[in-house]
Amino acid sequence: MIRDSLRIETGETQKSTCHCCGKDSITVHGFIYRNEEPYAVYYAGWAITHPKHYVSVALAVGKWDEKSSVADRTSFGFNAFLTASEIQFSFIGPEDSSWGETELLGKMLDRNQALKSPLSKEILALGEYIVEADQRVGNYLRI
């Protein structure tokens, strides 16, 4: 995957309440274009003062034209978190995601399916790209 061919378009930011800790939370979404063609949609969420500092992401890649459906896309879930020296990623299953099954993204792969997927390395590279290109996500992780 060549990053020069990627472009991100950020969508809305929504505030709500975290389902697990009751604190204020943020959800953002965006679109990733590859060679100026729609390629991926993502949702990212975090609780501002959550005891665990991470961003939960749902990312679907595939076809996004008017004739496509969720059957033409593959959905992954992962958490992004900061260690002492880098941002790391960990695949999660649909049961651990707010977007485990949505009309837009489809049914998310479970953790084992994600790890074995031929797309897994590309998905993690797109995760890095989201952290770098969507300042809302990157800024929160680096707090």
C-alpha positions as CSV (number, residue, x, y, z in Angstrom):
1,M,0.0,0.0,0.0
2,I,1.5,3.3,-1.1
3,R,0.6,6.2,1.2
4,D,1.0,8.7,-1.5
5,S,-2.0,7.2,-3.2
6,L,-4.2,7.7,0.0
7,R,-6.3,10.7,1.0
8,I,-8.5,11.1,4.0
9,E,-11.7,13.0,4.3
10,T,-12.8,13.6,7.8
11,G,-16.5,13.4,8.7
12,E,-18.5,14.6,11.7
13,T,-17.5,14.6,15.3
14,Q,-20.2,13.5,17.8
15,K,-20.2,13.7,21.6
16,S,-22.0,11.1,23.7
17,T,-21.6,9.0,26.9
18,C,-19.3,6.0,27.1
19,H,-21.3,2.8,27.5
20,C,-18.8,1.3,29.9
21,C,-17.7,4.1,32.1
22,G,-20.4,6.8,31.8
23,K,-17.8,9.5,30.9
24,D,-18.0,11.9,28.0
25,S,-17.0,10.2,24.8
26,I,-16.2,11.3,21.2
27,T,-17.0,9.5,18.0
28,V,-15.5,10.5,14.7
29,H,-15.7,9.1,11.2
30,G,-14.0,9.5,7.9
31,F,-13.4,8.2,4.4
32,I,-10.2,7.0,2.9
33,Y,-9.6,7.3,-0.8
34,R,-7.0,5.3,-2.7
35,N,-6.0,6.9,-6.1
36,E,-9.0,9.2,-5.6
37,E,-11.4,6.3,-5.5
38,P,-13.5,5.5,-2.4
39,Y,-11.7,2.6,-0.6
40,A,-12.5,2.6,3.2
41,V,-14.8,4.1,5.8
42,Y,-13.9,4.2,9.5
43,Y,-15.5,5.1,12.8
44,A,-13.2,5.9,15.8
45,G,-14.3,6.5,19.4
46,W,-12.9,7.2,22.8
47,A,-13.9,8.3,26.2
48,I,-12.2,11.6,27.1
49,T,-11.3,10.6,30.7
50,H,-11.6,6.9,30.4
51,P,-9.3,5.0,32.8
52,K,-7.8,3.1,29.8
53,H,-6.4,5.5,27.1
54,Y,-7.2,4.0,23.7
55,V,-9.2,4.6,20.5
56,S,-11.6,1.9,19.3
57,V,-11.8,1.8,15.5
58,A,-14.1,0.1,13.0
59,L,-12.7,0.1,9.5
60,A,-14.4,-1.4,6.4
61,V,-12.6,-1.7,3.0
62,G,-13.9,-2.7,-0.3
63,K,-16.3,-1.3,-2.9
64,W,-18.3,1.8,-2.2
65,D,-20.0,2.6,-5.5
66,E,-23.8,2.9,-5.8
67,K,-24.2,-0.7,-6.9
68,S,-22.2,-2.1,-3.9
69,S,-23.5,-3.6,-0.7
70,V,-22.0,-4.7,2.6
71,A,-21.2,-8.0,0.8
72,D,-18.6,-6.1,-1.2
73,R,-16.8,-4.9,1.9
74,T,-14.8,-6.4,4.8
75,S,-15.0,-4.9,8.3
76,F,-12.3,-5.0,10.9
77,G,-12.2,-3.7,14.5
78,F,-9.1,-2.7,16.4
79,N,-7.9,-0.7,19.3
80,A,-5.1,1.8,19.0
81,F,-3.1,2.8,22.1
82,L,0.1,4.6,23.0
83,T,3.0,2.8,24.6
84,A,6.1,4.5,25.9
85,S,7.6,4.6,22.4
86,E,4.9,4.0,19.8
87,I,1.2,3.6,18.9
88,Q,0.2,-0.1,18.8
89,F,-2.9,-1.8,17.5
90,S,-4.8,-4.8,18.6
91,F,-7.6,-6.5,16.6
92,I,-10.9,-6.9,18.4
93,G,-14.1,-8.8,17.6
94,P,-17.6,-7.5,17.0
95,E,-18.6,-8.1,20.6
96,D,-16.0,-5.6,21.7
97,S,-16.9,-2.9,19.2
98,S,-19.6,-0.3,19.1
99,W,-19.8,-1.0,15.3
100,G,-19.8,-4.9,15.4
101,E,-22.5,-5.0,12.8
102,T,-23.8,-1.9,11.0
103,E,-25.8,-1.4,7.9
104,L,-22.9,0.6,6.3
105,L,-19.8,-1.5,7.4
106,G,-21.4,-4.9,7.6
107,K,-20.6,-7.7,10.0
108,M,-17.1,-7.3,11.5
109,L,-14.6,-10.2,11.4
110,D,-13.8,-11.8,14.7
111,R,-10.3,-11.3,16.1
112,N,-9.0,-14.7,14.8
113,Q,-10.5,-14.0,11.3
114,A,-8.9,-10.6,11.3
115,L,-5.5,-11.9,12.3
116,K,-5.6,-14.6,9.5
117,S,-7.0,-12.3,6.9
118,P,-4.7,-11.5,3.9
119,L,-5.8,-7.9,4.5
120,S,-4.6,-7.7,8.1
121,K,-1.3,-5.9,7.4
122,E,-3.0,-3.4,5.1
123,I,-5.7,-2.7,7.7
124,L,-3.0,-2.0,10.3
125,A,-1.2,0.3,7.9
126,L,-4.5,2.1,7.3
127,G,-4.9,2.3,11.1
128,E,-1.5,4.1,11.2
129,Y,-2.6,6.4,8.4
130,I,-5.8,7.3,10.3
131,V,-3.8,8.2,13.4
132,E,-1.5,10.4,11.3
133,A,-4.0,12.0,9.0
134,D,-7.1,12.4,11.2
135,Q,-5.8,15.0,13.8
136,R,-8.7,14.3,16.1
137,V,-7.6,10.7,16.6
138,G,-3.9,11.4,16.6
139,N,-4.2,14.3,19.1
140,Y,-6.2,12.2,21.5
141,L,-3.8,9.3,21.5
142,R,-0.8,11.6,22.1
143,I,-2.4,13.5,25.1
